[in-house]
Amino acid sequence: MRLLSKLVVLVVIAASMVMADGINPSKNLNVKLRSLTRQMVVFVSDFEGKMQVSIENSRGETVASYTNESARSGLNVMNWDGVKMPAGTYQVSFKHNDYVYDVAVDLK
């Protein structure tokens, strides 16, 4: 089901709340992607604590995965090395506790 959800998100290029294995989707993970550049991921969240961020290409392959042990409530910036990534649609996944939020974005 998760793979199908990822495919739908990439096709329509829209944000979507998805359920990962064994995760209760009743709680909304309030994260907003502000920017994805070749050097950084900028996002806003309503909570503090450990945040896992992964970036996947259009084939579903993870091209980057990072953990911010101390994400703050509000604006957060994570550096990543996307200089060699080709232009195209990527999926950025945010995971906090047991909740996952995926959003598709075009990298130029």
C-alpha positions as CSV (number, residue, x, y, z in Angstrom):
1,M,0.0,0.0,0.0
2,R,2.8,2.4,0.8
3,L,4.4,1.9,-2.6
4,L,1.1,2.6,-4.3
5,S,0.7,5.8,-2.2
6,K,4.1,7.0,-3.2
7,L,3.3,6.4,-6.9
8,V,0.0,8.4,-6.6
9,V,1.8,11.2,-4.9
10,L,4.5,11.4,-7.6
11,V,2.0,11.2,-10.4
12,V,-0.2,14.0,-9.2
13,I,2.6,15.9,-7.5
14,A,0.6,16.7,-4.4
15,A,1.2,16.4,-0.7
16,S,-0.4,13.4,1.0
17,M,-0.6,11.9,4.4
18,V,0.4,8.2,4.1
19,M,0.3,5.3,6.5
20,A,3.5,3.4,7.0
21,D,3.5,-0.2,8.3
22,G,1.8,-0.4,11.6
23,I,1.3,3.3,12.0
24,N,-1.9,4.9,13.2
25,P,-2.8,7.6,10.7
26,S,-5.4,9.3,13.0
27,K,-2.9,12.0,14.2
28,N,-1.9,14.6,11.7
29,L,1.8,15.3,11.3
30,N,2.0,19.0,10.7
31,V,5.1,19.5,8.6
32,K,5.4,21.9,5.6
33,L,8.2,21.7,3.1
34,R,9.3,25.2,2.4
35,S,12.2,24.5,0.0
36,L,14.3,21.8,-1.6
37,T,17.5,22.9,-3.2
38,R,20.6,21.0,-4.1
39,Q,22.2,22.1,-0.9
40,M,19.4,22.1,1.7
41,V,15.9,21.0,2.8
42,V,13.9,23.7,4.6
43,F,10.8,22.8,6.5
44,V,8.5,24.1,9.2
45,S,7.0,21.8,11.9
46,D,4.8,22.3,14.9
47,F,6.8,20.1,17.2
48,E,10.2,19.4,18.6
49,G,12.3,16.3,18.7
50,K,13.9,13.7,16.4
51,M,12.9,14.1,12.7
52,Q,14.0,11.7,10.0
53,V,14.1,13.1,6.5
54,S,14.6,11.0,3.4
55,I,14.7,11.9,-0.3
56,E,13.7,9.5,-3.0
57,N,13.9,9.7,-6.8
58,S,11.1,9.0,-9.2
59,R,12.0,5.3,-9.2
60,G,11.5,5.1,-5.4
61,E,15.2,4.8,-4.7
62,T,16.4,6.6,-1.6
63,V,19.1,9.1,-2.6
64,A,19.5,10.7,0.8
65,S,18.5,10.0,4.3
66,Y,19.2,12.2,7.3
67,T,18.2,12.4,11.0
68,N,17.9,15.7,12.9
69,E,18.0,14.6,16.5
70,S,16.9,18.1,17.7
71,A,14.4,19.5,15.2
72,R,12.8,22.6,16.6
73,S,9.2,23.8,16.5
74,G,9.2,26.3,13.6
75,L,11.7,26.7,10.8
76,N,14.3,24.0,10.3
77,V,17.2,23.7,7.8
78,M,19.0,20.5,7.0
79,N,22.0,20.4,4.6
80,W,22.3,17.7,2.0
81,D,24.5,17.0,-1.0
82,G,22.2,17.0,-4.1
83,V,24.6,18.7,-6.5
84,K,24.9,15.5,-8.6
85,M,21.2,14.7,-8.6
86,P,19.5,15.1,-12.0
87,A,16.6,17.5,-12.4
88,G,13.2,15.8,-11.9
89,T,10.5,14.9,-9.3
90,Y,11.6,13.7,-5.9
91,Q,9.7,12.7,-2.8
92,V,10.7,14.1,0.5
93,S,9.5,12.0,3.5
94,F,9.4,13.3,7.0
95,K,9.0,10.9,9.9
96,H,8.5,11.9,13.5
97,N,7.7,9.3,16.1
98,D,5.5,6.9,14.1
99,Y,4.0,9.4,11.7
100,V,5.1,9.9,8.1
101,Y,4.4,12.8,5.8
102,D,5.4,12.6,2.1
103,V,5.5,15.4,-0.4
104,A,6.6,15.4,-4.0
105,V,8.7,18.3,-5.3
106,D,10.4,19.2,-8.6
107,L,14.2,19.7,-8.3
108,K,15.5,22.0,-11.0
